[in-house]
Amino acid sequence: MEIATFLPAHFDQWLPLAQAYKTFYETVLPDEAYAHTWQRLLQADEVYGFGAWVDGRLVGITHYLFHVNVWTAPVCYLQDLFVDPAARGAGVAGALIHRVGQVARERGAPRMYWGTHHTNARARRLYDQVGDNKGFILYNYKMS
């Protein structure tokens, strides 16, 4: 598995996964929203992303950002995480989370967090291994 940032040529592989992610959460977006998000990911100055490739095929995506925190240095918010259903159970989601966590550490973020729907039991099993559930279905990455 290769975890890497997105390049312009990856759009045609990224789009179906981004759409499937939004469909999973019953969200409908216009095509322009996907195009805008893609451009922001390529600029990588406010919003960032990684893809996970297996045998040249994009099988997982994550999008994240850093934001100010009233009490600490900026924190990392892992906003989106999606793995192709055919690739689930192979460590893709965990690898993407850990890669974002590595970037968060490198940037000096004291915390990385994400959320999920309380019914997403499969994802929560992984999140309970790599994060701390604070009771808000909000996860803090284990930075040490």
N, C-alpha and C positions, 0 to 999 in steps of 0.2 A: 504494500500500500504506500502511496506517495501522498503526502499532505503538502499543498503548495497554494500560493496566492493565485488569483485569477488573472488571466491574460485575455485580451480582446477576442481571440479565437475560441475561447471557452463558452461564449454566450449560448450557443445552440445546445450545449450540454447542461449549462446552468439553468436555463429557463424552465425546462420541464420539472426539474427538482424544486425550483422556487415556487412554481405553480402548484405542484403537489403538496408542498408544505402549507401554502395558504389554503388549499382545498381541505387539508386535514383539519385545520382550525375553522373551517366554514367561512372563509374570508374571500370575497370576490374583489379583485383589483382590475382596473383598466390596464391595457397593454402599456400605456405611457408610464404607469407606476413601475412596472418591471424594467422598462428602458431607463428610467431615471435612477432607480436603485442600482442597476448595472453600472451606469456611468459613475455613480458615487463610489461603488466598490473599486472600480478601476483607478479613480483619483486617489483613493486611500489617504484622505486627509481628515475625514471625520468618521467615516464608516469603513470597516475593513471586513475582509472575508477570506476564508480558506475553502479549498475543495479537497476531497479525498478521491484519489484515482486508484483503481484496481485494473490492471491489464489495459491501461489506456482509456478506461471508461470512468467518467465521473459518477461516483456512487453516493457521495455525501457532501453537504454544504453547511457552512456556518457563517454567520454575520455577527459582528460585534463592534462595540464602540467604547470609548472612554468618556467619562463625564465627571464634572466637579462634584465634590462631596463637601458638605458644610464643615465636617469635623476632621477630615483627613485629606491626603493626597487624592487625585482623581482615581476613581474605581472603574473596573471593567465590567460592562454589561454584555453578556452573551445573549443577543436578542433572538437569533434564529438558529435552529439546528434541525437538519432533516437528513435522513438516510433512505435511499431507495429501499423499499420493502424487500426486494430480492437480495439485498446485501446486509440486512439486519442480522445481528448475532455474531458478526465477524470482527467486532472491535472497532468499527468505523466511527461511531459516535464518540466512544471514549478517546480515540486518537485525536479527533477534532477538538474535543474539550481540552485535552491535555496540551495541544498545540496552542490554543488561545491562552490557556493558563501560563504557558511558557512566555508568551509575549507580554502578558500582564505582569509577570515577575520582572522581566527585562525592563519594563517601563516604570517599575517601582510602585505599581498599584498594590495597595494593602489588601484588596479584596476583589474577587471576581464572582459575579452572581448571575443567576438566570432563573426563570420560572417555567412552569408547565401546568397544564390543566390537571386537576386532581384525579381525573379518570385515566390519565395516561400511565397506566400501571407499568407497562414494559419499560418506558423511559425512566420512570421513577426508581425502578430497581437499580439501574445504572447510576442515576443521580445520587441515590443513597450511598453508593460505594465511593463516589468521588467528591461528594459535597456534603454539607451539613444542612439538614432541613430545619429552618428556624420557626416552623409552625405557620408560615405564610405561603407555603409552597414556593418558597424562595430559597435558592441554594447559594451558599458561599463556598467557593473553591478552597480546598485545603492548600494554603500557600506554602506550607513547610513539609 
